[in-house]
């Protein structure tokens, strides 16, 4: 049930981004996520008066939703890891791989989390 609620919340929050993505092969691309994370950084750091707080929170929710839905499948986030850490890991990965921004965002989030939180089984 928790995953269903999380999925619903993420889809509801990302409706404007999904419409904007239009004919793209994915609802949200790495470009969309990167741009939204820039807004998140501006909100979190109070560094600019020109930002879209909704876009930033959408990025945060999207990453949390992917992490929650896929945890234990390819990556294993241990207890004590905060949502902020998960977002920071994803943002660091995106910044290191701008050549992938045109790809769907979900596999990019998964790739970032696999690198940072490998399963030790």
C-alpha positions in Angstrom: 0.0 0.0 0.0 2.9 2.4 0.8 4.3 2.0 -2.7 0.9 2.7 -4.2 0.5 5.9 -2.2 4.0 7.0 -3.1 3.4 6.2 -6.8 0.2 8.2 -6.8 1.7 11.1 -5.0 4.7 11.2 -7.4 2.5 11.0 -10.5 0.2 13.7 -9.1 3.1 16.0 -8.4 4.7 15.4 -11.8 1.6 16.0 -13.9 2.8 19.4 -15.1 6.2 17.9 -16.0 4.6 15.0 -17.8 2.6 17.3 -20.0 5.7 19.4 -20.7 7.6 16.3 -21.8 5.0 15.7 -24.4 6.1 13.4 -27.2 9.3 12.3 -25.4 9.7 8.6 -24.9 9.6 9.1 -21.2 7.4 11.2 -18.9 10.4 12.8 -17.3 13.9 13.0 -18.9 17.3 13.7 -17.3 17.0 17.2 -18.7 13.7 17.7 -16.9 15.1 16.3 -13.7 18.3 18.3 -13.9 16.4 21.6 -14.5 14.1 20.9 -11.6 17.0 20.1 -9.3 18.5 23.5 -10.2 15.3 25.0 -8.8 15.5 22.7 -5.8 19.0 24.0 -5.1 18.0 27.6 -5.4 15.1 27.0 -2.9 17.2 25.1 -0.5 20.1 27.5 -0.6 18.1 30.7 -1.0 20.6 31.7 -3.7 18.2 33.3 -6.2 15.0 35.2 -6.3 14.3 33.5 -9.7 13.3 29.9 -9.1 10.4 27.6 -9.3 9.9 26.0 -5.9 7.2 23.6 -7.3 9.7 22.3 -9.9 12.3 21.7 -7.2 9.8 19.8 -5.0 8.7 17.8 -8.0 12.3 16.6 -8.6 12.6 15.8 -4.9 9.4 13.7 -4.9 10.3 12.0 -8.2 13.7 10.8 -6.9 12.1 9.7 -3.6 9.4 7.8 -5.5 11.9 6.0 -7.7 14.1 5.2 -4.7 11.2 3.9 -2.7 9.8 1.8 -5.5 13.1 0.2 -6.5 15.0 -0.1 -3.1 16.3 -3.6 -2.8 16.1 -4.2 -6.6 19.6 -3.3 -7.8 20.5 -1.0 -5.0 20.0 -1.2 -1.2 19.5 2.0 0.8 20.2 1.4 4.4 18.2 2.8 7.3 19.4 6.2 8.3 19.9 7.5 4.8 17.9 10.7 4.4 15.8 11.7 1.4 18.2 14.7 1.1 21.1 12.3 0.7 19.3 10.4 -2.0 18.6 13.6 -3.9 22.2 14.8 -3.5 23.6 11.4 -4.8 21.3 11.7 -7.8 22.2 15.3 -8.5 25.9 14.5 -8.3 25.4 11.6 -10.8 23.5 13.9 -13.2 26.1 16.6 -13.0 28.8 14.1 -13.8 26.9 12.6 -16.8 25.4 15.5 -18.8 25.6 13.3 -21.9 22.8 11.2 -20.5 20.3 14.0 -19.7 18.3 13.2 -22.9 17.5 9.7 -21.5 14.5 8.8 -19.3 15.0 10.0 -15.7 14.1 6.9 -13.8 17.0 4.7 -15.1 19.3 7.6 -14.3 18.1 7.8 -10.7 18.6 4.0 -10.5 22.1 4.2 -11.9 23.0 6.9 -9.4 21.7 4.9 -6.5 23.3 1.6 -7.6 26.6 3.3 -7.6 26.2 4.9 -4.2 24.2 2.1 -2.4 25.2 -1.3 -3.8 23.5 -4.4 -2.4 26.1 -6.4 -0.4 24.5 -9.8 -0.9 
